[in-house]
Amino acid sequence: MASDFVLTHGDFRPANLLVEGERVTGILDWEFVLSAPRYFDMGQWVREDEWMNEASKTAFVQGYQEMSGVELPAEWERLARLMDIATMMSFLDRCEKTTELDQSMIERIKSNSLFVKR
């Protein structure tokens, strides 16, 4: 997973997309761009379970594979969620006091961990 580094957005989520109808017309907030494993952005993309249903996942995979020319492995979501666990854990080390954001990250880490264990 770590050997396949690509240009990643760093904050890839629906709030940073401009959409017209069913077409993405732009991507905002590039200040966190970095070179990272391809699963880095995918992890954040699937983090929000309430809107990421099976149809959305299928469309995401089809679009990703079509645009990148890379076929994702069957376990792509598991790899993405593992990457996202590491990303969220890095946020928890930024201050000594536990904040509301920290609590939210801890709950998401637990949720991702349960998915990965399946």
C-alpha positions as CSV (number, residue, x, y, z in Angstrom):
1,M,0.0,0.0,0.0
2,A,2.8,2.5,0.9
3,S,4.8,1.9,-2.3
4,D,2.2,3.5,-4.6
5,F,2.4,7.2,-3.9
6,V,0.3,9.7,-5.9
7,L,-0.7,13.3,-5.8
8,T,-3.4,13.5,-3.1
9,H,-5.8,16.4,-2.2
10,G,-5.4,15.9,1.6
11,D,-9.0,17.0,2.4
12,F,-11.0,15.1,-0.2
13,R,-14.7,15.1,0.8
14,P,-18.0,16.3,-0.6
15,A,-17.8,19.7,1.0
16,N,-14.8,20.5,-1.2
17,L,-16.5,19.6,-4.5
18,L,-18.3,21.9,-6.8
19,V,-21.1,20.1,-8.5
20,E,-23.5,21.1,-11.3
21,G,-26.3,18.5,-11.7
22,E,-24.5,15.2,-11.5
23,R,-21.2,16.5,-12.8
24,V,-18.2,17.5,-10.6
25,T,-17.1,20.9,-12.0
26,G,-14.3,21.7,-9.5
27,I,-12.4,20.7,-6.4
28,L,-11.7,23.3,-3.7
29,D,-9.2,23.6,-0.8
30,W,-5.9,22.4,-2.2
31,E,-3.8,23.7,0.8
32,F,-3.2,20.2,2.2
33,V,-2.0,18.6,-1.1
34,L,0.7,16.0,-0.7
35,S,2.3,12.9,-2.1
36,A,0.8,9.9,-0.3
37,P,-0.6,6.4,-1.0
38,R,-3.7,6.5,-3.3
39,Y,-5.8,5.2,-0.4
40,F,-5.1,8.4,1.7
41,D,-7.9,10.5,0.0
42,M,-10.1,7.4,-0.5
43,G,-10.2,6.9,3.3
44,Q,-11.5,10.4,3.9
45,W,-14.0,9.9,1.1
46,V,-15.6,6.8,2.6
47,R,-15.4,8.2,6.2
48,E,-19.0,9.5,6.1
49,D,-21.0,6.3,6.2
50,E,-24.3,8.1,6.2
51,W,-24.0,9.2,2.5
52,M,-21.6,6.6,1.2
53,N,-24.0,3.8,0.3
54,E,-23.3,0.9,-2.1
55,A,-24.4,2.8,-5.2
56,S,-22.1,5.7,-4.2
57,K,-19.2,3.3,-3.7
58,T,-19.8,1.6,-7.0
59,A,-19.9,4.9,-8.8
60,F,-16.8,6.1,-7.0
61,V,-14.8,2.9,-8.0
62,Q,-16.0,3.1,-11.6
63,G,-15.1,6.8,-11.9
64,Y,-11.8,6.4,-10.2
65,Q,-10.8,3.4,-12.4
66,E,-11.9,5.1,-15.6
67,M,-10.2,8.4,-14.8
68,S,-6.9,7.0,-13.3
69,G,-6.5,3.9,-15.5
70,V,-5.8,2.0,-12.3
71,E,-7.9,-1.0,-11.3
72,L,-8.6,-1.0,-7.6
73,P,-8.3,-4.3,-5.7
74,A,-11.4,-5.8,-4.1
75,E,-10.2,-4.8,-0.7
76,W,-9.8,-1.1,-1.7
77,E,-12.3,0.1,1.0
78,R,-10.5,-1.8,3.8
79,L,-7.2,-0.3,2.7
80,A,-8.7,3.2,2.5
81,R,-10.2,2.9,6.0
82,L,-6.9,1.6,7.4
83,M,-5.2,4.7,5.9
84,D,-7.9,6.9,7.4
85,I,-7.4,5.4,10.9
86,A,-3.7,6.5,10.7
87,T,-4.7,9.9,9.4
88,M,-7.2,10.5,12.2
89,M,-4.8,9.2,14.9
90,S,-2.3,11.9,13.8
91,F,-4.8,14.6,14.7
92,L,-5.1,13.3,18.2
93,D,-1.5,14.1,19.0
94,R,-1.8,17.8,18.5
95,C,-2.7,19.0,22.0
96,E,-3.0,17.7,25.5
97,K,-6.6,18.6,26.1
98,T,-9.3,16.3,24.5
99,T,-11.6,18.4,22.4
100,E,-15.0,17.7,20.8
101,L,-13.2,17.2,17.5
102,D,-10.9,14.6,19.2
103,Q,-13.9,12.8,20.5
104,S,-15.4,12.7,17.0
105,M,-12.2,11.4,15.6
106,I,-12.1,8.7,18.3
107,E,-15.6,7.5,17.4
108,R,-14.7,7.5,13.7
109,I,-11.5,5.5,14.4
110,K,-13.7,2.9,16.3
111,S,-16.2,2.8,13.4
112,N,-13.4,2.3,10.8
113,S,-11.8,-0.4,13.0
114,L,-15.0,-2.4,13.1
115,F,-15.2,-2.2,9.3
116,V,-11.6,-3.3,8.9
117,K,-12.1,-6.3,11.2
118,R,-15.0,-7.7,9.1
